Amino acid sequence: MKAAITAVAHNTPETVYDNTWFAERLDTSDEWITTRTGIRETHLRYGIGLTDILLPAAKSVLEQRNLQPSDVDCIIVCTVTADRVFPAAASMLQAKLGAMNAWGFDLAAACSGFLYGVVTAAKLVESGAVRNVLLCGGDMMSSILNFDDRTTCVLFGDGGGAVLIEPSTDGTGIIDHVLRMDGNGEKHLHMVAGGSLKPATVETVNNREHFVFQEGQAVFKSAVKGMADVSYEIMERNNLTGDDVAWLVPHQANLRIIDATAQRMGLTKEKVVVNIDRYGNTTAGTIPICLSELHQQGKVKAGDNVILASFGAGYTWGAVLLRWSISSKDS
Ligand SMILES: CC(C)(COP(=O)(O)OP(=O)(O)OC[C@H]1O[C@@H](n2cnc3c(N)ncnc32)[C@H](O)[C@@H]1OP(=O)(O)O)[C@@H](O)C(=O)NCCC(=O)NCCS
């Protein structure tokens, strides 16, 4: 028995901010942002909780499977921007959904959160420990962005998605994974204050230490290599060539990182899901949003080989190979 994604949905705030909005306030330009990152606009809604954004997506995946909230066994929310430091967003989502029989937890692996979550949820289902997992990935990056820092605030957006992971017996489902971590990357990408190492004080707020800190170029170099390496490795060890792969669903941090990964895999542009132009980097939200749009557009068929790939803070990175399980919307 394998575990498979059996339903998928996403949600983002309605309010859209295009590059011009940033260019009117900061020393940046639409041209710089577009050519260096691929981003044209992001969805942002400062001051609402992540679980408010995830709730419609969670309801939608249950509806797609004709399940009641009481049927959910486990909820995993992959995020670094939960509604509160504690309790977990999973608890808050469970209450909002009325999933009274579910246990669950949050998983913090930043941009690789959803990939780590897919593997964790699959193992819970495959072992028989649970019948299903409501797996969500998303981030409200506006809550940790310094809107005076042009090097970070133009990159990120708010949003997320949900999938249902259930048993599969027809050979489709989650086939293989390569997950990696290197904690030495912490110095290049982190939030300075707000944790136990440096709790919030008047000084940390005045020094603007509750925001994303990123050394873009250092992260870029590791991301290009890391994401391409694991994507190639998962193809090689499953004897796949570019022709065998229907879709690459990459984390959406930078179009140049995505292009480098696709090139290493021998994939043409038509096989690569890109929506960074419309959402920016929603951290743990990028991959479920991509999967949801791909499914909604009827572009992915049951049996298609799909590779998910990511790189993010930690560092954390990885690739997951799955054989798509949901019938195409068109079929
Ligand atoms: C952030 C990122 C887009 C920056 O692109 P880059 O080509 O590396 O650019 P650099 O950081 O080297 O900056 C080049 C110049 O542009 C400037 N710059 C940075 N942001 C700018 C902006 N929004 N507008 C205009 N100029 C900007 C820099 O200050 C720098 O100027 P300088 O040369 O005078 O010092 C890129 O490094 C990146 O995508 N990094 C990885 C992000 C990632 O994968 N994160 C992991 C998941 S969260």
The ligand as a Gaussian input file, in Angstrom:
#p B3LYP/6-31G(d) Opt

LIG

0 1
 C       17.277000      37.845000      -3.287000
 C       17.739000      37.751000      -4.734000
 C       16.574000      37.878000      -5.680000
 C       18.727000      38.871000      -5.022000
 O       19.205000      38.757000      -6.350000
 P       20.794000      38.863000      -6.638000
 O       20.930000      38.793000      -8.097000
 O       21.458000      37.800000      -5.822000
 O       21.108000      40.274000      -6.120000
 P       22.115000      40.722000      -4.964000
 O       21.580000      40.322000      -3.630000
 O       23.481000      40.260000      -5.336000
 O       22.008000      42.255000      -5.112000
 C       22.477000      42.932000      -6.301000
 C       22.251000      44.390000      -6.114000
 O       20.831000      44.663000      -6.188000
 C       20.438000      45.398000      -5.048000
 N       19.057000      45.059000      -4.710000
 C       18.620000      44.133000      -3.829000
 N       17.278000      44.133000      -3.795000
 C       16.869000      45.065000      -4.671000
 C       15.605000      45.527000      -5.096000
 N       14.455000      45.029000      -4.600000
 N       15.574000      46.495000      -6.029000
 C       16.685000      47.013000      -6.557000
 N       17.919000      46.622000      -6.190000
 C       18.005000      45.660000      -5.263000
 C       21.423000      45.021000      -3.976000
 O       21.464000      45.988000      -2.961000
 C       22.688000      44.927000      -4.761000
 O       23.195000      46.221000      -4.943000
 P       24.773000      46.507000      -4.831000
 O       25.368000      45.680000      -5.933000
 O       24.859000      47.964000      -5.052000
 O       25.184000      46.049000      -3.478000
 C       18.450000      36.383000      -4.978000
 O       19.678000      36.383000      -4.340000
 C       17.666000      35.188000      -4.504000
 O       16.643000      34.849000      -5.057000
 N       18.172000      34.496000      -3.460000
 C       17.620000      33.219000      -3.026000
 C       16.282000      33.345000      -2.393000
 C       15.868000      31.988000      -1.905000
 O       15.934000      31.002000      -2.618000
 N       15.486000      31.897000      -0.678000
 C       15.238000      30.573000      -0.141000
 C       13.878000      30.354000       0.176000
 S       13.200000      31.569000       1.211000

